[in-house]
Amino acid sequence: MIAPGLLVAAIRSGAGKTTVALGLMRALARRGLRVSGVKCGPDYIDPAFHAAATGRASFNLDSWTMEAELLGQLALRAGEDADVIVAEGSMGLFDGAPGAPAQTGASADIAAHLGWPALLVMDVSGQAQSAAAIARGVAAHDARVKLAGVLLNRVGSERHRKLAQEAIEAIGVRVFGALPRDSGIALPERHLGLVQAGETRGLGALLDALAERIETHVDLDALLAAAAGGPAGVARGSLDAPRPPGGRIAVARDEAFSFFYPHLACCWREAGAEIAFFSPLVDEAPPDDCDSCWLPGGYPELHAGRLAAATNFLGGLRRFAATRPVHGECGGYMTLGRTLTDAAGELHTMAGLLDLATSFAQRKLHLGYRRARLAADCALGTAGAELAGHEFHYATIVSEKGLPFAMVTDAYSQEERPAGLRAGPVTGSFFHAMTKKKGRR
């Protein structure tokens, strides 16, 4: 039996989805329930918080990069041996990118495909009865999506709650609870979003505080009863994601290299590959008994001095790359270059395996979905193979010379442009691979 699910959504970013989702996950886990978290969209950071709240890995589900079959397979795995799935939406419920129907990357696509009712987190600061108009609009906007009800957030007083709740319930929408304003509970942030779960001090106590807030102000029994859906009729099958780049893969993992998708690790392991994690920040080299090395994205710009001083890591990486494939994504790509300039303008020497210089001193946001066609055989596939993923970074390229890793397009144009670099068995780019590419839109 597959666990029922509930999607925590809002009409915009900043309404409180993450704290509500984490509090709900933790509160249900504290009841002794087996809770699985999932994240809509390509976000790396939130799933690590989900795992801390539930004790289980959290997958990303994204309708722009993932075919319906893969979405079902991942939801199937999330629901195995679980009592309930709590999904956290991204941005606004209906926000996405240009794409075919149900393939826009919007959280609504995931709710519709899997039959998960939406819990609408409403920031009602600065409004009262007008919240009912918003709830009515959300309920009617997309017939594919069932609105389970509303959770009021940032309520200023009992009178404020009463005005908003009565107006919403008068249109037939259920209100599951109301969270007070100025709780004093906040998750620390930095330039790519939240500070990573592993770096958040007192995370366990913070999650428990969020759970206690949910337990005090929300009807948990009613929310559990509202959970529904799941990948009906889906039999367990293989995960159609980028192939494992070898039988044993060295993957960098620490505070500088943490953006590694759980579904990718799951796919590789189910295909028979082993993953050997190592930490560049503690000056570990890639294990020599591995077939390939993967440097994920993360925050090398915050640790550039330590990485430049990690002579065992850099030397071992260079020796490894002399005979075996090495691939770097985003922060991993920056580390494979010659130099990295940090926010203070200080230049740091990196691995020098690609003719690349990057800088974090002058920030510019690069964000969006990408389709990539591999320019040559490499760790991610054969020449011409197509992948879907995204790009999200603030670093800028000072110099980039050599053969391209891939030709990429975005969600708004079919015009291809070169991206990344390749030199022998070493490849890298700012592109984060999520899946094998979907068909043309």
C-alpha positions in Angstrom: 0.0 0.0 0.0 1.3 3.5 -0.9 1.2 6.2 1.7 -1.2 9.1 1.1 0.2 12.6 0.7 -0.4 16.3 1.3 1.2 19.2 -0.6 2.2 22.2 1.5 1.7 25.2 -0.8 1.3 28.9 -1.0 0.6 31.6 -3.6 4.1 33.1 -3.3 7.5 32.6 -1.8 8.0 33.8 1.7 4.5 32.8 3.0 5.9 30.2 5.4 5.8 26.9 3.5 9.1 25.6 4.7 8.6 26.2 8.4 5.1 24.8 8.2 6.2 21.7 6.2 9.1 21.0 8.6 6.9 21.5 11.6 4.3 19.2 10.2 6.8 16.5 9.3 8.4 16.7 12.8 5.0 16.8 14.6 3.8 13.7 12.8 7.1 11.9 13.4 6.8 12.7 17.1 3.5 10.9 17.0 5.3 7.8 16.0 4.3 7.9 12.3 6.6 7.1 9.5 6.8 10.3 7.6 8.4 10.9 4.2 9.2 14.4 2.8 9.5 15.4 -0.8 10.3 18.7 -2.4 8.7 20.1 -5.6 11.3 21.6 -7.9 15.0 21.4 -8.2 15.9 22.7 -4.7 18.9 21.0 -3.0 18.7 22.5 0.5 15.1 21.8 1.7 15.3 18.0 1.3 18.2 17.9 3.8 16.0 19.6 6.3 13.2 17.2 5.5 15.6 14.3 6.2 16.5 15.8 9.5 12.9 16.2 10.5 11.8 12.7 9.4 14.8 10.5 9.6 14.2 9.5 5.9 15.7 10.7 2.6 13.6 13.3 0.7 13.3 13.2 -3.1 12.9 16.1 -5.5 9.9 15.9 -7.8 9.9 18.2 -10.8 7.5 18.1 -13.7 9.7 20.1 -16.1 12.7 17.8 -16.0 11.0 14.5 -15.1 8.6 12.3 -17.1 5.4 11.2 -15.5 6.8 7.7 -15.1 9.8 8.9 -13.1 7.6 11.1 -10.9 5.5 8.0 -10.1 8.5 5.8 -9.4 10.0 8.4 -7.0 6.7 8.9 -5.3 6.4 5.1 -5.0 9.8 4.9 -3.3 9.0 7.8 -1.0 5.8 6.1 0.1 7.2 2.7 0.7 7.1 1.8 4.4 5.7 5.2 5.2 2.4 6.3 6.8 2.2 9.7 5.1 4.1 11.9 2.6 4.4 15.6 3.2 5.4 17.4 0.0 6.8 21.0 0.1 5.9 23.2 -2.8 8.2 25.7 -4.4 7.4 29.4 -5.1 3.6 29.9 -5.7 1.4 26.8 -6.3 0.9 27.5 -10.0 4.3 29.1 -10.7 6.5 27.4 -13.3 8.2 27.8 -16.6 7.0 27.5 -20.2 6.2 23.9 -21.0 3.6 21.5 -22.2 0.5 21.1 -20.0 1.4 19.3 -16.7 5.1 19.8 -17.6 5.8 23.3 -16.3 7.7 22.6 -13.1 4.8 24.1 -11.0 3.9 22.4 -7.7 0.4 22.1 -9.0 1.6 19.6 -11.6 2.9 17.3 -8.9 -0.3 17.6 -6.8 -2.4 16.9 -9.9 -0.3 14.0 -11.1 -0.2 12.2 -7.8 -3.6 13.2 -6.4 -2.1 15.0 -3.4 -4.5 17.6 -1.9 -3.0 21.0 -1.3 -2.7 22.7 2.1 -2.6 26.4 1.4 -0.4 28.3 3.8 -1.8 31.9 3.8 0.2 34.8 5.1 -2.7 36.9 6.3 -0.6 39.8 7.7 -2.2 43.0 6.4 -5.5 41.4 5.5 -8.5 39.7 7.1 -11.7 38.8 5.2 -9.9 39.4 1.8 -8.1 36.2 2.5 -11.3 34.4 1.5 -11.1 35.9 -2.0 -7.6 34.4 -2.4 -8.7 31.0 -1.1 -11.7 31.0 -3.5 -9.4 31.8 -6.4 -6.9 29.1 -5.6 -9.7 26.5 -5.1 -11.2 27.4 -8.6 -8.0 28.1 -10.6 -7.0 24.6 -11.6 -9.6 21.8 -11.7 -6.8 19.2 -11.5 -5.8 20.3 -8.0 -7.9 19.6 -4.9 -7.6 22.2 -2.1 -7.7 20.3 1.2 -8.0 23.6 3.1 -6.1 26.6 4.5 -3.6 27.2 7.3 -3.5 30.8 8.4 0.0 32.2 9.1 1.2 35.3 10.8 -2.1 36.0 12.5 -1.9 39.1 14.7 -4.6 38.5 17.2 -7.7 36.4 18.1 -9.9 38.9 16.4 -7.7 38.8 13.3 -8.0 35.0 13.2 -11.7 35.1 13.7 -12.3 37.6 10.8 -10.1 35.7 8.3 -11.3 32.2 9.4 -15.0 32.9 9.3 -14.7 34.5 5.9 -12.8 31.5 4.4 -15.1 28.9 6.0 -18.1 30.8 4.7 -17.1 30.0 1.1 -16.8 26.3 2.0 -13.0 26.1 2.5 -11.7 24.4 5.6 -9.3 26.2 8.0 -7.0 23.7 9.7 -5.5 26.2 12.1 -3.8 29.6 12.6 -0.2 30.3 13.4 0.6 33.5 15.4 2.8 36.3 14.1 6.3 36.9 15.5 7.0 33.4 16.9 10.7 34.1 17.1 11.4 30.9 15.2 13.4 31.4 11.9 15.7 29.4 9.8 19.0 31.2 8.9 19.6 32.2 5.3 22.4 32.9 2.8 22.7 33.7 -0.9 21.4 30.4 -2.3 18.6 30.1 0.2 18.6 28.6 3.7 21.9 27.8 5.5 22.4 24.1 5.0 20.8 21.7 7.5 24.2 20.3 8.5 25.5 23.8 9.3 22.4 24.9 11.3 23.2 25.0 15.0 20.7 23.4 17.3 18.7 22.0 14.3 17.0 19.3 16.4 15.7 21.8 19.0 14.6 24.1 16.2 12.6 21.4 14.5 11.0 20.4 17.8 10.0 24.0 18.4 8.4 24.1 14.9 6.6 20.8 15.7 5.3 22.2 19.0 4.0 25.3 17.3 2.1 23.0 14.8 0.8 20.8 17.6 -0.5 23.8 19.5 -2.2 25.6 16.7 -3.2 23.1 14.0 -5.7 20.2 13.9 -3.3 17.4 13.0 -5.9 14.7 13.1 -7.9 16.6 10.4 -4.8 17.2 8.3 -4.0 13.5 8.4 -7.5 12.6 7.4 -7.2 15.0 4.4 -4.1 13.3 3.0 -4.8 11.2 -0.1 -3.6 10.1 -3.5 -0.3 8.5 -4.5 1.0 6.9 -7.7 -2.0 4.7 -8.3 -1.4 1.7 -10.6 2.3 2.2 -10.7 4.4 -0.9 -10.4 7.9 -0.6 -9.1 10.3 -0.2 -12.0 13.7 1.3 -12.8 14.5 4.9 -12.4 15.2 6.7 -15.7 17.9 9.0 -14.6 21.5 9.7 -15.9 23.5 6.5 -15.8 26.0 5.8 -13.1 29.5 6.9 -14.3 31.1 3.6 -13.2 30.7 0.7 -10.8 32.2 2.6 -7.9 31.9 6.4 -7.8 33.8 8.9 -5.6 31.5 11.7 -4.6 32.7 14.8 -2.7 30.4 15.5 0.3 30.9 18.2 3.0 29.8 21.8 3.6 31.5 22.9 0.3 30.0 20.1 -1.8 26.5 19.1 -0.7 24.2 19.6 -3.8 23.8 15.9 -4.7 20.3 14.8 -5.6 19.0 11.9 -3.4 17.2 10.5 -6.5 20.4 10.4 -8.4 22.1 8.4 -5.6 19.1 6.1 -5.5 19.2 5.5 -9.3 23.0 4.8 -9.3 22.7 2.3 -6.4 19.7 0.5 -7.9 21.7 0.2 -11.1 24.4 -1.6 -9.1 26.9 1.2 -8.5 28.6 1.9 -5.1 29.1 5.5 -3.9 32.2 6.4 -1.9 31.9 9.8 -0.2 35.0 11.8 0.7 35.5 15.3 2.1 37.8 17.8 0.3 37.5 20.2 3.2 39.3 17.7 5.5 41.8 17.2 2.7 40.7 13.8 1.6 41.5 12.7 -2.0 39.1 10.7 -4.1 39.4 7.0 -3.1 41.8 5.4 -5.6 39.6 2.3 -5.9 36.8 4.2 -7.7 36.1 4.3 -11.4 35.1 8.0 -11.6 34.9 11.1 -9.4 31.9 13.5 -9.0 32.2 16.9 -7.5 28.7 18.3 -6.8 27.7 21.9 -6.4 27.7 23.6 -3.0 29.6 26.5 -1.5 33.3 26.3 -2.5 33.3 30.1 -2.6 32.8 30.2 1.2 35.7 27.7 1.7 38.1 28.7 -1.1 41.0 29.2 1.2 40.7 25.8 2.8 40.3 24.1 -0.5 43.3 25.9 -2.0 45.3 24.7 1.1 44.0 21.1 0.8 47.1 19.7 -1.0 46.2 16.1 -0.5 42.8 16.6 -2.1 44.0 18.7 -5.0 47.0 16.4 -5.7 44.9 13.3 -5.4 42.2 14.8 -7.7 44.9 15.6 -10.4 46.3 12.0 -10.2 42.8 10.6 -10.4 41.9 12.7 -13.5 45.0 11.5 -15.3 43.4 8.1 -15.9 39.7 8.3 -15.0 36.6 10.5 -15.5 36.1 13.5 -13.2 32.9 15.6 -13.5 32.1 18.9 -11.6 28.7 20.5 -11.3 28.5 24.2 -10.5 30.7 24.6 -7.4 32.5 21.4 -8.5 33.1 23.0 -11.8 34.6 26.1 -10.1 36.9 23.8 -8.2 38.1 22.1 -11.3 39.2 25.5 -12.7 42.5 27.3 -12.3 41.4 30.0 -9.9 38.4 31.1 -7.7 38.0 34.6 -6.5 36.1 34.8 -3.2 33.6 37.5 -2.0 36.5 39.6 -0.5 38.3 39.6 -3.9 41.0 37.2 -2.8 42.3 34.9 -5.6 42.6 31.2 -4.7 44.3 28.5 -6.8 42.1 25.5 -7.6 42.8 22.1 -9.3 43.7 23.5 -12.7 42.1 20.6 -14.6 40.1 23.0 -16.7 41.1 26.4 -18.2 38.6 28.3 -16.1 38.6 31.2 -13.7 35.5 32.1 -11.7 34.7 34.9 -9.3 32.2 35.4 -6.4 33.4 39.0 -5.9 31.0 40.3 -8.5 27.7 38.4 -8.1 25.1 37.9 -10.7 22.2 35.5 -10.4 22.0 32.7 -13.1 18.8 30.7 -12.6 16.5 28.5 -14.7 15.8 25.1 -16.3 18.3 23.8 -18.9 18.4 21.1 -21.5 21.9 19.9 -22.3 23.1 17.9 -25.3 26.5 16.3 -24.5 29.2 17.4 -26.9 31.3 14.3 -26.5 31.4 11.0 -24.6 31.9 11.6 -20.9 30.9 10.5 -17.5 27.3 11.5 -18.0 26.7 9.7 -21.3 27.6 9.4 -24.9 28.0 12.3 -27.4 24.6 13.6 -28.4 22.8 12.3 -25.3 20.4 14.8 -23.8 19.8 15.7 -20.2 17.4 17.9 -18.3 18.3 20.0 -15.3 18.8 23.5 -14.1 21.3 26.2 -13.2 21.4 28.3 -10.0 24.5 30.3 -9.0 25.8 33.8 -8.3 29.4 33.2 -9.4 30.6 34.8 -12.7 33.0 33.4 -15.3 36.2 35.5 -15.6 37.8 33.3 -18.2 36.6 30.0 -19.9 38.7 28.5 -22.6 38.5 25.1 -24.3 36.1 22.6 -25.8 32.5 22.8 -24.5 31.0 20.2 -22.2 27.5 20.5 -23.8 25.2 22.6 -25.9 22.3 23.9 -23.8 19.0 25.6 -24.2 16.6 27.0 -21.6 12.8 27.0 -21.0 12.4 30.1 -23.1 14.4 29.4 -26.2 15.5 26.6 -28.5 18.7 28.4 -29.4 21.7 26.3 -28.3 24.8 27.8 -26.7 28.0 26.1 -25.5 28.3 25.5 -21.8 31.1 24.2 -19.6 34.4 22.7 -20.6 35.9 19.3 -21.3 39.6 18.3 -21.3 40.3 14.6 -21.7 38.3 12.7 -19.1 37.6 15.9 -17.1 34.3 17.7 -17.7 32.2 20.3 -15.9 29.7 23.1 -16.1 27.2 25.1 -14.1 24.5 22.8 -15.3 23.0 20.4 -12.6 21.8 17.2 -14.2 18.5 15.8 -12.9 17.2 13.4 -15.6 17.5 12.1 -19.1 16.0 14.8 -21.3 12.3 14.9 -22.0 11.0 15.4 -25.5 10.9 18.8 -27.2 8.2 21.1 -26.0 
